[in-house]
Amino acid sequence: MHTFLLGFLILLGCFFIQVQGKPLNVLFIFTDDHAYQAISAYGSNRNQTPNIDRIAQGCMLFKRAFVTNSIHAPSRAVILTGKHSHLNGQLTNGQVFDGSQQTFPKLLRNHGYTTAIIGKWHLKSDPTGFDFWQVLQGQGPY
């Protein structure tokens, strides 16, 4: 089994751990174009990011993660599906994401979680697997 898939499955399993019989709340914050050196929680001496650091102190910080595809839309598709780009079909920013695939938001919904995505989507399709979504068209207005 590929290391990425194994790591993704372990992460997904952590979502279903319950504390005192109640499912854990999950907040996944995905920021664009931040190398580890851009966030002080990772030891950056270039930037101070106190709000991200505060969240990292009380939650989970990925210290041994890697990106399988650094292009915007393919990277998002990899995160959603847990599959490399050649398997999920999202090879470029210009393609439309196939939302019929299994994704982690769909798995979370199947286990009773309420799911939402807000912000940049960049996949040229409507999000699937979310109870609520409000995404920017294209790059969105800045």
Long-range contacts (C-beta under 8 A, 24 or more apart in sequence): 2-84, 4-66, 4-68, 4-82, 4-84, 5-82, 5-83, 7-65, 8-82, 9-82, 12-82, 12-104, 12-107, 14-60, 15-104, 15-108, 15-111, 15-113, 16-111, 23-111, 23-112, 23-113, 26-108, 26-113, 27-59, 29-55, 30-76, 30-79, 32-72, 32-120, 72-122, 73-97, 73-122, 73-123, 73-124, 76-121, 76-122, 76-123, 77-123, 79-104, 80-104, 80-105, 90-123, 93-122, 94-124, 95-124, 96-123, 96-124, 96-125, 97-123, 97-124, 97-125, 98-125, 99-125, 99-126, 99-127, 99-128, 99-129, 100-128, 103-128, 103-129, 104-129, 105-129, 105-130
